[in-house]
Amino acid sequence: MSIVVVGNVFVDVKGFPDDVYLPTGRNTGRIVTVHGGVGRNVVEDIANLELRPVFVSLVDNDAAGFEVKRNLKNHRVNTDYVMECPDGMGMWLAVFDHKGDLAGSISKRPDSEPLKALLDDKGDEIFRDADSIVLEIDIDKEIVKRVFKYAEKYGKKVYAVVANMSIALQRRDFFQSIDCFICNVLEAGILFVDDFTGKSLEEMCGILSECVISAKIPSMIVTMGSKGSVYADMHGCKGFCPAERVTVRDTTGAGDAFCAGAAVGLTYGKSMREAVEIGTHLAASVIGSSENVCPRFLPRELGLDIDVND
């Protein structure tokens, strides 16, 4: 039994200026390359809670792809369903300002076509005994359809996260099948065709509740950066959770860690409020470090009544 994560692998190339970042200037600084991708980050975050998630994805059939799989295996991620193929990984180029906030980025998406055949061939084997499913909702539409087919067949809950909200918006008809959709406040604005910037936690909580009820989305969690996050479901349950105060080093991966923590909490019996608190704690642990993923935690440190088996 484990959480199954379906998503992409990216190589992240990140630039950090030595001084105040000038958007039109020539900035000196440092450049680092790390393994990334929403799905890859989420599955490693879950593994770092000493759980043993299953990853369904693609990597390049070269040394870089081999290194990604080896790293995930070292974190005890089940990579049996990570295929090696040409153009299996994407690339994300990002520049951060002197405060650690994202100043600009561009990405190249991978070719996820081979995942369709994998799911057709191994879908029952992958999803039959899953505890839940975490899905990148903006992955290829036919892959999303297959995941929901198996989720319905085996009665599995689906927690969705997004890498590109503009693409996800084209799948809006899927949102009523998601048990909980997790996104940031800008992505929520795209989804509901509104501008939520400047809203307080209290204001956004009420707005989100109205939105999910009218759109018949089972539940949503929306992160609001340094303010915290809000949550609501279509039955009227709603609330908010302030962010933890930490020194910002690099915000990359914080949203993925939040998603991992919230999905783990919801999978293993926690309320929406408790799940959001777990996600908040994991996000803070990423923001305060230079890593894309959270450090290792034992489940009981996060209030999860799960025994760890080696």
Disulfide bonds with the S-S distance in Angstrom:
none
